[in-house]
Structures are given as C-alpha cells and as structure tokens.
Amino acid sequence: MKVEVLLPQWGMGMSEGTVTAWKIKVGDKVNEGDVLAEIETEKVTQELESPASGTIREILVEESQEAKVRTALAIIESDD
C-alpha cells in the first residue's frame, strides 16, 4: 500500500514550509516515527517523521523547494 508523506500544519499560522534536508533517499527502509526530513517554517525548523513503515519509493519535493501544507512530499510503499 502506498502512503503519502504530507507536509503537516504545525501551527495555526503555518501555510507552507521548505524542505531544507532529506535524511533518507529513494529505496531506503524506514520505520514509523523515523525522521525523514527537516522542514523550515516561518518561525522554526521541524523534523518530519515517517507516518508509516516501509520503503521510500519517491521523493516529490526536492531540498530547498517550498510546499504548501498538506502537499505530498514523498511516497512510502508500506509493509502492510
């Protein structure tokens, strides 16, 4: 099953974020809760955690690119 990794809304005023660093690459195995990326918002840099366990199949937003809240940043092929 494919799971989209969405950019969460970490605060009421947050509407977008910038991927500053991916901690994984396509083909990597991840566990739920693993840190996938660092996301810079207007006020702070947050760690984006994996919503599922599985294999990273696609990275949709590259480093230094900005994305809106709820945008799919990556795709995980889950183990389920």
N, CA, C and O atoms as a CHARMM CRD file, in Angstrom:
* protein
*
  320
    1    1 MET  N      0.84300  -1.18000   0.00000 PROA 1      0.00000
    2    1 MET  CA     0.00000   0.00000   0.00000 PROA 1      0.00000
    3    1 MET  C      0.89000   1.24500   0.00000 PROA 1      0.00000
    4    1 MET  O      1.87400   1.31500   0.73600 PROA 1      0.00000
    5    2 LYS  N      0.53400   2.22400  -0.83000 PROA 2      0.00000
    6    2 LYS  CA     1.29500   3.47400  -0.89000 PROA 2      0.00000
    7    2 LYS  C      0.76400   4.45900   0.14500 PROA 2      0.00000
    8    2 LYS  O     -0.44500   4.63200   0.30500 PROA 2      0.00000
    9    3 VAL  N      1.70400   5.10300   0.84400 PROA 3      0.00000
   10    3 VAL  CA     1.35900   6.10200   1.85000 PROA 3      0.00000
   11    3 VAL  C      2.02900   7.41000   1.44200 PROA 3      0.00000
   12    3 VAL  O      3.24200   7.45800   1.23900 PROA 3      0.00000
   13    4 GLU  N      1.23500   8.46200   1.32500 PROA 4      0.00000
   14    4 GLU  CA     1.78800   9.78100   1.01900 PROA 4      0.00000
   15    4 GLU  C      2.30600  10.41600   2.30500 PROA 4      0.00000
   16    4 GLU  O      1.63400  10.38600   3.33600 PROA 4      0.00000
   17    5 VAL  N      3.49400  10.98500   2.23700 PROA 5      0.00000
   18    5 VAL  CA     4.03800  11.75800   3.36300 PROA 5      0.00000
   19    5 VAL  C      3.65200  13.20400   3.11500 PROA 5      0.00000
   20    5 VAL  O      4.20300  13.86200   2.23300 PROA 5      0.00000
   21    6 LEU  N      2.70500  13.69400   3.89600 PROA 6      0.00000
   22    6 LEU  CA     2.18200  15.05000   3.69200 PROA 6      0.00000
   23    6 LEU  C      2.89800  16.05300   4.58200 PROA 6      0.00000
   24    6 LEU  O      3.34100  15.72200   5.68200 PROA 6      0.00000
   25    7 LEU  N      3.00600  17.28300   4.09300 PROA 7      0.00000
   26    7 LEU  CA     3.53800  18.36400   4.93000 PROA 7      0.00000
   27    7 LEU  C      2.47400  18.71400   5.96000 PROA 7      0.00000
   28    7 LEU  O      1.40600  19.20700   5.59500 PROA 7      0.00000
   29    8 PRO  N      2.74500  18.46800   7.24700 PROA 8      0.00000
   30    8 PRO  CA     1.74400  18.77200   8.27300 PROA 8      0.00000
   31    8 PRO  C      1.67100  20.26000   8.57600 PROA 8      0.00000
   32    8 PRO  O      2.56000  21.03500   8.22500 PROA 8      0.00000
   33    9 GLN  N      0.59100  20.62900   9.23300 PROA 9      0.00000
   34    9 GLN  CA     0.44600  22.01400   9.69400 PROA 9      0.00000
   35    9 GLN  C      0.81500  22.02700  11.17000 PROA 9      0.00000
   36    9 GLN  O      0.02900  21.57300  12.00100 PROA 9      0.00000
   37   10 TRP  N      2.00000  22.54100  11.51400 PROA 10     0.00000
   38   10 TRP  CA     2.49800  22.51900  12.88300 PROA 10     0.00000
   39   10 TRP  C      1.99500  23.69100  13.71200 PROA 10     0.00000
   40   10 TRP  O      2.22100  23.72700  14.92100 PROA 10     0.00000
   41   11 GLY  N      1.32300  24.64400  13.09300 PROA 11     0.00000
   42   11 GLY  CA     0.79000  25.78300  13.82500 PROA 11     0.00000
   43   11 GLY  C     -0.33900  26.42100  13.03900 PROA 11     0.00000
   44   11 GLY  O     -0.43700  26.23700  11.82600 PROA 11     0.00000
   45   12 MET  N     -1.18500  27.16400  13.71700 PROA 12     0.00000
   46   12 MET  CA    -2.35700  27.75300  13.05700 PROA 12     0.00000
   47   12 MET  C     -1.96600  28.69800  11.91800 PROA 12     0.00000
   48   12 MET  O     -2.68700  28.78300  10.92400 PROA 12     0.00000
   49   13 GLY  N     -0.85600  29.40100  12.03900 PROA 13     0.00000
   50   13 GLY  CA    -0.46100  30.35900  11.02100 PROA 13     0.00000
   51   13 GLY  C      0.38400  29.77000   9.91200 PROA 13     0.00000
   52   13 GLY  O      0.75300  30.47300   8.97100 PROA 13     0.00000
   53   14 MET  N      0.69500  28.48500  10.01300 PROA 14     0.00000
   54   14 MET  CA     1.57200  27.85600   9.02100 PROA 14     0.00000
   55   14 MET  C      0.79100  27.51400   7.75600 PROA 14     0.00000
   56   14 MET  O     -0.22800  26.82600   7.81700 PROA 14     0.00000
   57   15 SER  N      1.26900  27.99400   6.61100 PROA 15     0.00000
   58   15 SER  CA     0.62200  27.65800   5.34100 PROA 15     0.00000
   59   15 SER  C      1.57300  26.97500   4.37700 PROA 15     0.00000
   60   15 SER  O      1.13500  26.39300   3.38400 PROA 15     0.00000
   61   16 GLU  N      2.89400  27.03900   4.66100 PROA 16     0.00000
   62   16 GLU  CA     3.88100  26.41500   3.78000 PROA 16     0.00000
   63   16 GLU  C      5.17800  26.15700   4.55100 PROA 16     0.00000
   64   16 GLU  O      5.38400  26.66800   5.65200 PROA 16     0.00000
   65   17 GLY  N      6.03400  25.35500   3.94300 PROA 17     0.00000
   66   17 GLY  CA     7.33200  25.05600   4.53600 PROA 17     0.00000
   67   17 GLY  C      8.33200  24.73100   3.44200 PROA 17     0.00000
   68   17 GLY  O      7.95700  24.43500   2.30800 PROA 17     0.00000
   69   18 THR  N      9.60900  24.78800   3.79500 PROA 18     0.00000
   70   18 THR  CA    10.67000  24.48500   2.84500 PROA 18     0.00000
   71   18 THR  C     11.44400  23.26600   3.31700 PROA 18     0.00000
   72   18 THR  O     11.86800  23.19700   4.47000 PROA 18     0.00000
   73   19 VAL  N     11.62600  22.30800   2.42200 PROA 19     0.00000
   74   19 VAL  CA    12.42700  21.13300   2.74900 PROA 19     0.00000
   75   19 VAL  C     13.88800  21.56500   2.75000 PROA 19     0.00000
   76   19 VAL  O     14.44300  21.88400   1.69900 PROA 19     0.00000
   77   20 THR  N     14.50700  21.57800   3.91700 PROA 20     0.00000
   78   20 THR  CA    15.90400  22.01200   3.98200 PROA 20     0.00000
   79   20 THR  C     16.86500  20.83500   3.85700 PROA 20     0.00000
   80   20 THR  O     17.98900  21.00000   3.38200 PROA 20     0.00000
   81   21 ALA  N     16.42500  19.63300   4.28700 PROA 21     0.00000
   82   21 ALA  CA    17.30400  18.46500   4.17000 PROA 21     0.00000
   83   21 ALA  C     16.48500  17.18500   4.24300 PROA 21     0.00000
   84   21 ALA  O     15.66600  17.02000   5.14700 PROA 21     0.00000
   85   22 TRP  N     16.69900  16.29100   3.30600 PROA 22     0.00000
   86   22 TRP  CA    16.14900  14.93900   3.39500 PROA 22     0.00000
   87   22 TRP  C     17.14200  14.07800   4.14800 PROA 22     0.00000
   88   22 TRP  O     18.34200  14.14500   3.88100 PROA 22     0.00000
   89   23 LYS  N     16.67100  13.27600   5.07700 PROA 23     0.00000
   90   23 LYS  CA    17.51900  12.36200   5.84400 PROA 23     0.00000
   91   23 LYS  C     17.47900  10.95800   5.25900 PROA 23     0.00000
   92   23 LYS  O     18.13600  10.04700   5.76300 PROA 23     0.00000
   93   24 ILE  N     16.69800  10.78700   4.18700 PROA 24     0.00000
   94   24 ILE  CA    16.54200   9.47200   3.53600 PROA 24     0.00000
   95   24 ILE  C     16.70700   9.67200   2.02700 PROA 24     0.00000
   96   24 ILE  O     16.76400  10.80000   1.53700 PROA 24     0.00000
   97   25 LYS  N     16.78000   8.55200   1.30500 PROA 25     0.00000
   98   25 LYS  CA    16.78900   8.61800  -0.16100 PROA 25     0.00000
   99   25 LYS  C     15.89700   7.50600  -0.70300 PROA 25     0.00000
  100   25 LYS  O     15.52400   6.59700   0.03900 PROA 25     0.00000
  101   26 VAL  N     15.55600   7.56800  -1.97000 PROA 26     0.00000
  102   26 VAL  CA    14.69200   6.56900  -2.58300 PROA 26     0.00000
  103   26 VAL  C     15.33600   5.19400  -2.41000 PROA 26     0.00000
  104   26 VAL  O     16.52700   5.00700  -2.66200 PROA 26     0.00000
  105   27 GLY  N     14.51400   4.24000  -1.97400 PROA 27     0.00000
  106   27 GLY  CA    14.99000   2.87500  -1.75800 PROA 27     0.00000
  107   27 GLY  C     15.29900   2.56500  -0.29800 PROA 27     0.00000
  108   27 GLY  O     15.43800   1.39800   0.06800 PROA 27     0.00000
  109   28 ASP  N     15.40900   3.59700   0.54100 PROA 28     0.00000
  110   28 ASP  CA    15.68700   3.37500   1.97000 PROA 28     0.00000
  111   28 ASP  C     14.47700   2.76900   2.66400 PROA 28     0.00000
  112   28 ASP  O     13.33400   3.08500   2.33300 PROA 28     0.00000
  113   29 LYS  N     14.74200   1.89400   3.63000 PROA 29     0.00000
  114   29 LYS  CA    13.69300   1.36800   4.51200 PROA 29     0.00000
  115   29 LYS  C     13.56600   2.32100   5.70100 PROA 29     0.00000
  116   29 LYS  O     14.56400   2.79800   6.24300 PROA 29     0.00000
  117   30 VAL  N     12.32000   2.58600   6.09400 PROA 30     0.00000
  118   30 VAL  CA    12.07000   3.45400   7.24100 PROA 30     0.00000
  119   30 VAL  C     11.04400   2.80200   8.15700 PROA 30     0.00000
  120   30 VAL  O     10.25200   1.95800   7.73900 PROA 30     0.00000
  121   31 ASN  N     11.08500   3.21800   9.41100 PROA 31     0.00000
  122   31 ASN  CA    10.09700   2.79100  10.39300 PROA 31     0.00000
  123   31 ASN  C      9.23700   3.98600  10.76300 PROA 31     0.00000
  124   31 ASN  O      9.68000   5.13200  10.69300 PROA 31     0.00000
  125   32 GLU  N      8.00500   3.70500  11.15700 PROA 32     0.00000
  126   32 GLU  CA     7.11000   4.77100  11.59600 PROA 32     0.00000
  127   32 GLU  C      7.79300   5.56200  12.70400 PROA 32     0.00000
  128   32 GLU  O      8.29900   4.98200  13.66400 PROA 32     0.00000
  129   33 GLY  N      7.80700   6.87400  12.57200 PROA 33     0.00000
  130   33 GLY  CA     8.42300   7.73800  13.57600 PROA 33     0.00000
  131   33 GLY  C      9.85900   8.13200  13.25500 PROA 33     0.00000
  132   33 GLY  O     10.40000   9.04000  13.88600 PROA 33     0.00000
  133   34 ASP  N     10.49300   7.46200  12.27800 PROA 34     0.00000
  134   34 ASP  CA    11.84700   7.86200  11.87900 PROA 34     0.00000
  135   34 ASP  C     11.81300   9.27700  11.29900 PROA 34     0.00000
  136   34 ASP  O     10.82500   9.67400  10.68100 PROA 34     0.00000
  137   35 VAL  N     12.87500  10.02400  11.49400 PROA 35     0.00000
  138   35 VAL  CA    12.97000  11.36400  10.91600 PROA 35     0.00000
  139   35 VAL  C     13.28300  11.24100   9.42900 PROA 35     0.00000
  140   35 VAL  O     14.27600  10.62500   9.04200 PROA 35     0.00000
  141   36 LEU  N     12.42600  11.83300   8.60000 PROA 36     0.00000
  142   36 LEU  CA    12.60200  11.77500   7.15000 PROA 36     0.00000
  143   36 LEU  C     13.26600  13.02600   6.59300 PROA 36     0.00000
  144   36 LEU  O     14.06400  12.95600   5.65900 PROA 36     0.00000
  145   37 ALA  N     12.92500  14.17800   7.18300 PROA 37     0.00000
  146   37 ALA  CA    13.40900  15.44300   6.62000 PROA 37     0.00000
  147   37 ALA  C     13.36500  16.53600   7.66300 PROA 37     0.00000
  148   37 ALA  O     12.73200  16.40000   8.71000 PROA 37     0.00000
  149   38 GLU  N     14.04500  17.61400   7.35900 PROA 38     0.00000
  150   38 GLU  CA    13.94300  18.83700   8.14700 PROA 38     0.00000
  151   38 GLU  C     13.16900  19.84800   7.30200 PROA 38     0.00000
  152   38 GLU  O     13.46600  20.06500   6.12700 PROA 38     0.00000
  153   39 ILE  N     12.17300  20.45300   7.93500 PROA 39     0.00000
  154   39 ILE  CA    11.30500  21.40500   7.25100 PROA 39     0.00000
  155   39 ILE  C     11.40900  22.75000   7.94900 PROA 39     0.00000
  156   39 ILE  O     11.20200  22.84800   9.15800 PROA 39     0.00000
  157   40 GLU  N     11.72800  23.78000   7.18800 PROA 40     0.00000
  158   40 GLU  CA    11.81400  25.12800   7.74300 PROA 40     0.00000
  159   40 GLU  C     10.48800  25.84600   7.52200 PROA 40     0.00000
  160   40 GLU  O      9.98300  25.92000   6.40100 PROA 40     0.00000
  161   41 THR  N      9.93800  26.36900   8.60600 PROA 41     0.00000
  162   41 THR  CA     8.71500  27.17100   8.50100 PROA 41     0.00000
  163   41 THR  C      9.09700  28.61700   8.76900 PROA 41     0.00000
  164   41 THR  O     10.27900  28.93800   8.88900 PROA 41     0.00000
  165   42 GLU  N      8.11900  29.47600   8.86000 PROA 42     0.00000
  166   42 GLU  CA     8.39500  30.89200   9.10200 PROA 42     0.00000
  167   42 GLU  C      9.18800  31.11600  10.37800 PROA 42     0.00000
  168   42 GLU  O     10.03200  32.00900  10.44700 PROA 42     0.00000
  169   43 LYS  N      8.90600  30.28200  11.40700 PROA 43     0.00000
  170   43 LYS  CA     9.48900  30.53400  12.71800 PROA 43     0.00000
  171   43 LYS  C     10.55300  29.54700  13.15900 PROA 43     0.00000
  172   43 LYS  O     11.49500  29.93300  13.84900 PROA 43     0.00000
  173   44 VAL  N     10.42900  28.28700  12.77900 PROA 44     0.00000
  174   44 VAL  CA    11.34500  27.26300  13.28100 PROA 44     0.00000
  175   44 VAL  C     11.61900  26.20800  12.21500 PROA 44     0.00000
  176   44 VAL  O     10.97300  26.16900  11.16800 PROA 44     0.00000
  177   45 THR  N     12.60000  25.34900  12.51400 PROA 45     0.00000
  178   45 THR  CA    12.85700  24.17300  11.69700 PROA 45     0.00000
  179   45 THR  C     12.35900  22.95600  12.46500 PROA 45     0.00000
  180   45 THR  O     12.72800  22.75400  13.62200 PROA 45     0.00000
  181   46 GLN  N     11.52600  22.15000  11.82400 PROA 46     0.00000
  182   46 GLN  CA    10.91400  20.97400  12.44300 PROA 46     0.00000
  183   46 GLN  C     11.43500  19.71700  11.76400 PROA 46     0.00000
  184   46 GLN  O     11.85800  19.74400  10.60800 PROA 46     0.00000
  185   47 GLU  N     11.39700  18.61600  12.50600 PROA 47     0.00000
  186   47 GLU  CA    11.72800  17.31400  11.92500 PROA 47     0.00000
  187   47 GLU  C     10.43700  16.64300  11.48700 PROA 47     0.00000
  188   47 GLU  O      9.48200  16.54800  12.25800 PROA 47     0.00000
  189   48 LEU  N     10.41400  16.17700  10.24000 PROA 48     0.00000
  190   48 LEU  CA     9.25500  15.47100   9.69200 PROA 48     0.00000
  191   48 LEU  C      9.44400  13.97700   9.92600 PROA 48     0.00000
  192   48 LEU  O     10.41700  13.38600   9.45700 PROA 48     0.00000
  193   49 GLU  N      8.50700  13.36900  10.65600 PROA 49     0.00000
  194   49 GLU  CA     8.60200  11.94500  10.98000 PROA 49     0.00000
  195   49 GLU  C      7.79100  11.10900   9.99900 PROA 49     0.00000
  196   49 GLU  O      6.79800  11.56900   9.43500 PROA 49     0.00000
  197   50 SER  N      8.22900   9.88900   9.81200 PROA 50     0.00000
  198   50 SER  CA     7.55000   8.96900   8.90700 PROA 50     0.00000
  199   50 SER  C      6.18800   8.56100   9.48000 PROA 50     0.00000
  200   50 SER  O      6.09500   8.19600  10.65200 PROA 50     0.00000
  201   51 PRO  N      5.12600   8.62100   8.65400 PROA 51     0.00000
  202   51 PRO  CA     3.80300   8.20300   9.12300 PROA 51     0.00000
  203   51 PRO  C      3.59300   6.68900   9.04500 PROA 51     0.00000
  204   51 PRO  O      2.58200   6.17600   9.52500 PROA 51     0.00000
  205   52 ALA  N      4.55400   5.97000   8.43800 PROA 52     0.00000
  206   52 ALA  CA     4.38300   4.51600   8.26300 PROA 52     0.00000
  207   52 ALA  C      5.74500   3.86100   8.09700 PROA 52     0.00000
  208   52 ALA  O      6.74300   4.52700   7.82100 PROA 52     0.00000
  209   53 SER  N      5.76700   2.54600   8.27000 PROA 53     0.00000
  210   53 SER  CA     6.97400   1.76200   8.00000 PROA 53     0.00000
  211   53 SER  C      6.91900   1.26000   6.56800 PROA 53     0.00000
  212   53 SER  O      5.84800   0.93000   6.05800 PROA 53     0.00000
  213   54 GLY  N      8.08100   1.20200   5.91900 PROA 54     0.00000
  214   54 GLY  CA     8.12000   0.71200   4.54600 PROA 54     0.00000
  215   54 GLY  C      9.36000   1.19900   3.82300 PROA 54     0.00000
  216   54 GLY  O     10.38900   1.47500   4.44000 PROA 54     0.00000
  217   55 THR  N      9.24800   1.30100   2.50800 PROA 55     0.00000
  218   55 THR  CA    10.35900   1.70100   1.65200 PROA 55     0.00000
  219   55 THR  C     10.01600   3.00100   0.93800 PROA 55     0.00000
  220   55 THR  O      8.92200   3.16100   0.39600 PROA 55     0.00000
  221   56 ILE  N     10.97100   3.92400   0.94700 PROA 56     0.00000
  222   56 ILE  CA    10.77200   5.19600   0.24000 PROA 56     0.00000
  223   56 ILE  C     10.77800   4.91100  -1.26000 PROA 56     0.00000
  224   56 ILE  O     11.77500   4.43200  -1.80000 PROA 56     0.00000
  225   57 ARG  N      9.67000   5.20500  -1.92800 PROA 57     0.00000
  226   57 ARG  CA     9.54400   4.93400  -3.37400 PROA 57     0.00000
  227   57 ARG  C      9.77500   6.17800  -4.22400 PROA 57     0.00000
  228   57 ARG  O     10.25100   6.08700  -5.35500 PROA 57     0.00000
  229   58 GLU  N      9.43300   7.34400  -3.67200 PROA 58     0.00000
  230   58 GLU  CA     9.56500   8.55200  -4.47500 PROA 58     0.00000
  231   58 GLU  C      9.68500   9.77100  -3.56600 PROA 58     0.00000
  232   58 GLU  O      9.00300   9.86200  -2.54600 PROA 58     0.00000
  233   59 ILE  N     10.54600  10.69400  -3.93700 PROA 59     0.00000
  234   59 ILE  CA    10.62700  11.99000  -3.26700 PROA 59     0.00000
  235   59 ILE  C     10.06600  13.01300  -4.25100 PROA 59     0.00000
  236   59 ILE  O     10.59400  13.18300  -5.35100 PROA 59     0.00000
  237   60 LEU  N      8.99900  13.68700  -3.84900 PROA 60     0.00000
  238   60 LEU  CA     8.25500  14.56400  -4.75200 PROA 60     0.00000
  239   60 LEU  C      8.66600  16.02400  -4.64900 PROA 60     0.00000
  240   60 LEU  O      8.45900  16.79600  -5.58500 PROA 60     0.00000
  241   61 VAL  N      9.24900  16.40800  -3.51400 PROA 61     0.00000
  242   61 VAL  CA     9.69400  17.79400  -3.30800 PROA 61     0.00000
  243   61 VAL  C     11.17000  17.75900  -2.93200 PROA 61     0.00000
  244   61 VAL  O     11.54500  17.18400  -1.91000 PROA 61     0.00000
  245   62 GLU  N     11.97900  18.35900  -3.73800 PROA 62     0.00000
  246   62 GLU  CA    13.43200  18.34100  -3.52400 PROA 62     0.00000
  247   62 GLU  C     13.85400  19.33700  -2.44100 PROA 62     0.00000
  248   62 GLU  O     13.08400  20.21500  -2.05100 PROA 62     0.00000
  249   63 GLU  N     15.08700  19.18300  -1.96500 PROA 63     0.00000
  250   63 GLU  CA    15.63500  20.11500  -0.98500 PROA 63     0.00000
  251   63 GLU  C     15.62000  21.53400  -1.54700 PROA 63     0.00000
  252   63 GLU  O     15.82800  21.75000  -2.74100 PROA 63     0.00000
  253   64 SER  N     15.37500  22.47600  -0.67600 PROA 64     0.00000
  254   64 SER  CA    15.29900  23.91200  -0.98300 PROA 64     0.00000
  255   64 SER  C     13.98600  24.30200  -1.64500 PROA 64     0.00000
  256   64 SER  O     13.76000  25.48500  -1.89900 PROA 64     0.00000
  257   65 GLN  N     13.10700  23.33100  -1.93400 PROA 65     0.00000
  258   65 GLN  CA    11.81200  23.67300  -2.52300 PROA 65     0.00000
  259   65 GLN  C     10.77900  23.91200  -1.42700 PROA 65     0.00000
  260   65 GLN  O     10.80700  23.28800  -0.36600 PROA 65     0.00000
  261   66 GLU  N      9.87500  24.83000  -1.72000 PROA 66     0.00000
  262   66 GLU  CA     8.79900  25.18500  -0.79800 PROA 66     0.00000
  263   66 GLU  C      7.54700  24.41000  -1.19300 PROA 66     0.00000
  264   66 GLU  O      7.31500  24.14100  -2.37100 PROA 66     0.00000
  265   67 ALA  N      6.74200  24.05400  -0.18900 PROA 67     0.00000
  266   67 ALA  CA     5.48900  23.34300  -0.45200 PROA 67     0.00000
  267   67 ALA  C      4.41100  23.87300   0.48200 PROA 67     0.00000
  268   67 ALA  O      4.70000  24.34800   1.58000 PROA 67     0.00000
  269   68 LYS  N      3.17400  23.78500   0.03300 PROA 68     0.00000
  270   68 LYS  CA     2.02000  24.17200   0.84400 PROA 68     0.00000
  271   68 LYS  C      1.69000  23.05800   1.83400 PROA 68     0.00000
  272   68 LYS  O      2.01400  21.89400   1.59500 PROA 68     0.00000
  273   69 VAL  N      1.04900  23.41200   2.93800 PROA 69     0.00000
  274   69 VAL  CA     0.56900  22.43100   3.91600 PROA 69     0.00000
  275   69 VAL  C     -0.31700  21.41400   3.20500 PROA 69     0.00000
  276   69 VAL  O     -1.11200  21.76900   2.33500 PROA 69     0.00000
  277   70 ARG  N     -0.17200  20.16000   3.58000 PROA 70     0.00000
  278   70 ARG  CA    -0.91600  19.00300   3.03700 PROA 70     0.00000
  279   70 ARG  C     -0.43500  18.57700   1.65100 PROA 70     0.00000
  280   70 ARG  O     -1.07300  17.73500   1.01800 PROA 70     0.00000
  281   71 THR  N      0.67500  19.13800   1.16400 PROA 71     0.00000
  282   71 THR  CA     1.26900  18.68700  -0.08800 PROA 71     0.00000
  283   71 THR  C      2.00200  17.37500   0.16100 PROA 71     0.00000
  284   71 THR  O      2.66400  17.22200   1.18700 PROA 71     0.00000
  285   72 ALA  N      1.89100  16.42300  -0.77200 PROA 72     0.00000
  286   72 ALA  CA     2.63700  15.16700  -0.66700 PROA 72     0.00000
  287   72 ALA  C      4.10900  15.45000  -0.95500 PROA 72     0.00000
  288   72 ALA  O      4.45700  15.95900  -2.02000 PROA 72     0.00000
  289   73 LEU  N      4.97600  15.11000   0.01500 PROA 73     0.00000
  290   73 LEU  CA     6.41300  15.34500  -0.12700 PROA 73     0.00000
  291   73 LEU  C      7.14600  14.10200  -0.61300 PROA 73     0.00000
  292   73 LEU  O      8.17100  14.19500  -1.28700 PROA 73     0.00000
  293   74 ALA  N      6.60700  12.93800  -0.26300 PROA 74     0.00000
  294   74 ALA  CA     7.24500  11.67400  -0.62900 PROA 74     0.00000
  295   74 ALA  C      6.20400  10.56400  -0.59800 PROA 74     0.00000
  296   74 ALA  O      5.10500  10.73500  -0.07200 PROA 74     0.00000
  297   75 ILE  N      6.57500   9.41700  -1.17400 PROA 75     0.00000
  298   75 ILE  CA     5.69900   8.24200  -1.18100 PROA 75     0.00000
  299   75 ILE  C      6.44900   7.08100  -0.52400 PROA 75     0.00000
  300   75 ILE  O      7.59900   6.79400  -0.85600 PROA 75     0.00000
  301   76 ILE  N      5.76800   6.42400   0.41400 PROA 76     0.00000
  302   76 ILE  CA     6.29800   5.22000   1.06400 PROA 76     0.00000
  303   76 ILE  C      5.46500   4.03400   0.61500 PROA 76     0.00000
  304   76 ILE  O      4.23500   4.09700   0.62700 PROA 76     0.00000
  305   77 GLU  N      6.11800   2.96300   0.22300 PROA 77     0.00000
  306   77 GLU  CA     5.42600   1.68800  -0.02700 PROA 77     0.00000
  307   77 GLU  C      5.45100   0.96300   1.30600 PROA 77     0.00000
  308   77 GLU  O      6.49500   0.48000   1.74200 PROA 77     0.00000
  309   78 SER  N      4.28500   0.89000   1.95400 PROA 78     0.00000
  310   78 SER  CA     4.24800   0.34300   3.31300 PROA 78     0.00000
  311   78 SER  C      4.38800  -1.17600   3.31000 PROA 78     0.00000
  312   78 SER  O      4.17300  -1.83400   2.29200 PROA 78     0.00000
  313   79 ASP  N      4.75100  -1.71500   4.46400 PROA 79     0.00000
  314   79 ASP  CA     4.93000  -3.15400   4.62900 PROA 79     0.00000
  315   79 ASP  C      3.59700  -3.87500   4.78800 PROA 79     0.00000
  316   79 ASP  O      3.55100  -5.10200   4.69900 PROA 79     0.00000
  317   80 ASP  N      2.52000  -3.14300   5.01800 PROA 80     0.00000
  318   80 ASP  CA     1.19800  -3.77200   5.24500 PROA 80     0.00000
  319   80 ASP  C      0.55200  -4.24500   3.96500 PROA 80     0.00000
  320   80 ASP  O     -0.55200  -4.78900   3.99600 PROA 80     0.00000
